[in-house]
């Protein structure tokens, strides 16, 4: 069974089942196990004065382990591999989390802030309704890239070794890649490697978003405003999302009590975002998913 067919099955399984609570409430999710391993490495090896070297060695060891483990599982039947891949895709989970913000915001701004706090890292206490919606939509765009398209692409090209390699690096970046005093050196390798691994997926996500609407405006805005984002990759899908929906994203926000003066992406777009705008962003997620699925069908046929 080809990687294209396995990935297509995995996309369908994830879309139908998501992350079953009955399962992951009883056994730890593989991503949780990865997180525990990274946390142990952080506690054990993040020591001065060789934090950057230690961090690089930890990432090298984790990468080798992921590649070897992925290769070991590569001999499993295709349907089992599809189940494994589906576990590491986040389309349905992402849709559910983003839609939950829209549903909560319909009740009140307070409910919307509580729900969006689950998927964004910024401060939410001072958010108004448009800011809540903007945070949810930005999370939708960014996580479509690194939670769905990136693992899908690395599996498609390199099979399970590529998938596990990407996921361990992406998980490490989310845990130790932040520019805090503790992790600025130790997490440097994880952050740089994650940027490299997401370079192609971020741009591919932009194309999928645009293709889902046959939108040249999405491509134009992505090319023009991609550099306004602090991330070298997240600006691409976020700007494409802004272009498709004709809205302004990014802009000023707060982290840990400190305000930023980030520029707006697509500043001429609508600023008065609401639950219906979040609904529209969920449609973008599904259209991009459908374009990817169609492309896989074509690959499988030819």
Secondary structure as the mmCIF struct_conf table of DSSP 4:
data_model
#
loop_
_struct_conf.conf_type_id
_struct_conf.id
_struct_conf.beg_label_comp_id
_struct_conf.beg_label_asym_id
_struct_conf.beg_label_seq_id
_struct_conf.end_label_comp_id
_struct_conf.end_label_asym_id
_struct_conf.end_label_seq_id
HELX_RH_AL_P HELX_RH_AL_P1 UNK A 3 UNK A 17
BEND BEND1 UNK A 19 UNK A 19
HELX_RH_AL_P HELX_RH_AL_P2 UNK A 21 UNK A 24
TURN_TY1_P TURN_TY1_P1 UNK A 25 UNK A 26
BEND BEND2 UNK A 27 UNK A 27
HELX_RH_AL_P HELX_RH_AL_P3 UNK A 30 UNK A 45
TURN_TY1_P TURN_TY1_P2 UNK A 48 UNK A 49
HELX_RH_AL_P HELX_RH_AL_P4 UNK A 51 UNK A 73
TURN_TY1_P TURN_TY1_P3 UNK A 74 UNK A 75
BEND BEND3 UNK A 76 UNK A 76
HELX_RH_AL_P HELX_RH_AL_P5 UNK A 78 UNK A 87
TURN_TY1_P TURN_TY1_P4 UNK A 88 UNK A 88
HELX_RH_AL_P HELX_RH_AL_P6 UNK A 91 UNK A 107
HELX_RH_AL_P HELX_RH_AL_P7 UNK A 109 UNK A 116
TURN_TY1_P TURN_TY1_P5 UNK A 117 UNK A 119
BEND BEND4 UNK A 122 UNK A 122
TURN_TY1_P TURN_TY1_P6 UNK A 125 UNK A 126
HELX_RH_AL_P HELX_RH_AL_P8 UNK A 129 UNK A 144
HELX_RH_PI_P HELX_RH_PI_P1 UNK A 145 UNK A 149
HELX_RH_AL_P HELX_RH_AL_P9 UNK A 150 UNK A 176
BEND BEND5 UNK A 178 UNK A 178
BEND BEND6 UNK A 180 UNK A 180
TURN_TY1_P TURN_TY1_P7 UNK A 181 UNK A 187
HELX_RH_AL_P HELX_RH_AL_P10 UNK A 188 UNK A 213
TURN_TY1_P TURN_TY1_P8 UNK A 214 UNK A 214
HELX_RH_AL_P HELX_RH_AL_P11 UNK A 216 UNK A 225
HELX_RH_3T_P HELX_RH_3T_P1 UNK A 226 UNK A 228
BEND BEND7 UNK A 229 UNK A 231
TURN_TY1_P TURN_TY1_P9 UNK A 232 UNK A 233
HELX_RH_AL_P HELX_RH_AL_P12 UNK A 234 UNK A 245
TURN_TY1_P TURN_TY1_P10 UNK A 246 UNK A 246
STRN STRN1 UNK A 247 UNK A 247
STRN STRN2 UNK A 249 UNK A 250
BEND BEND8 UNK A 252 UNK A 252
STRN STRN3 UNK A 254 UNK A 255
TURN_TY1_P TURN_TY1_P11 UNK A 256 UNK A 257
STRN STRN4 UNK A 258 UNK A 259
HELX_LH_PP_P HELX_LH_PP_P1 UNK A 262 UNK A 263
STRN STRN5 UNK A 264 UNK A 265
TURN_TY1_P TURN_TY1_P12 UNK A 266 UNK A 268
BEND BEND9 UNK A 269 UNK A 269
STRN STRN6 UNK A 270 UNK A 270
HELX_RH_AL_P HELX_RH_AL_P13 UNK A 275 UNK A 301
#
